[in-house]
């Protein structure tokens, strides 16, 4: 069928109008830089940031962004170059987005992104080893309509725990610090509000990134409302433990990342609850924890996917029970090992105490035995000393006992009238001999006593006594360890103290 000539132009105009209405509104140039840091060199690596970066790269590409640059595991120098290159790309863009997943930290109220090669040994290393959030804001500053920074970097920071504090007043905060952008039309979105930490989740992606991939690029959805939906999703998925937050402000107009499609008026599409349930079930499956499935069942309590969600909950509960039983078994085994070690230690201690007591008892017995032996030795030494002194004193005592106890002889004794003395029975006959009488007479003239206690002087004493001259004999007796003799005239004994066996207490002093 051919159209009349008069109707061909209106037909072409209608076709052009319908074509324009069926195309999305022109949104200007949109660019995005995606950074995912997982392979940290000086702290344990992170599992999800690179996976999260890949999800967001696909999300922005599917949304029709003109430039999507995905960089992974960047060093400090590589991060600076990536931001420099992206600043050139964003110079003529209407919308510029930077998404970062990895470690971040706050120091002195400022926020910093941590490259994979950072070495943070002291708190001052933050200024040399990391990149400040302000550096990213500088890179997207040229964008005309919307400047958006998304930080999935509120994880528990392992660097801060080991960093040395050079100044007591310099603080390192938990998570990221609150920020107020100074540039207009700028939003900064945190995966968790300032001063708190975010969760990585048990799956391949964080709950924050999963919700971003669903909500952020909804055609015609204002960016602020999209982040509101993200907040609700993450709160449900984490059991209200993690709350995303957005800082900054926009004007009164809606600012969608993807414009709404302008199409000709059509009858409203029939709702498909099963398709919605499947989509939300897949989201809960990606998150993979009990909170996500419980949130799903709250919205979809019946149906096929509800049954699947309950099966997943049962599986997670069984896994938790197994883990709890394993932990209980491990704790019980550790307790048994501790008690066994404690019992062994007590046994060793008891053996050591018994040994010490036995050694102390043996030492005491040895000490007593040694004292007994020493006492016996002292007694034996004293007995020997007494015996020796007695042996030395016997001849001296005998000599002393004989000196001066008997009259010298008849011719030196006083003359008394009376009957003659009778001879003493048993006297040595040699005394009656002329030679003996002559010897005693000579000794009397020398002043030598003939007897001591009616007994004759020992022969060993006589020779020395006879050697003394008569003129030097005095009335004192000097004795040493060998003999006794009269002290010479003109001399006297001087007591000097001491005395004992073989030692003289007195000495003979002559004037």
Helices and strands as residue ranges (DSSP letters): H 5-21, E 30-36, H 49-62, E 67-72, H 76-89, G 90-92, E 95-101, E 104-107, E 110-114, G 123-125, H 126-129, E 130-132, H 133-140, E 146-152, H 158-162, E 172-173, E 186-190, H 207-215, H 223-237, E 245-249, H 273-287, H 290-299, H 304-402, G 429-432, H 434-445, E 451-452, E 455-456, H 459-467, G 470-472, E 473-479, E 484-488, E 491-495, E 506-510
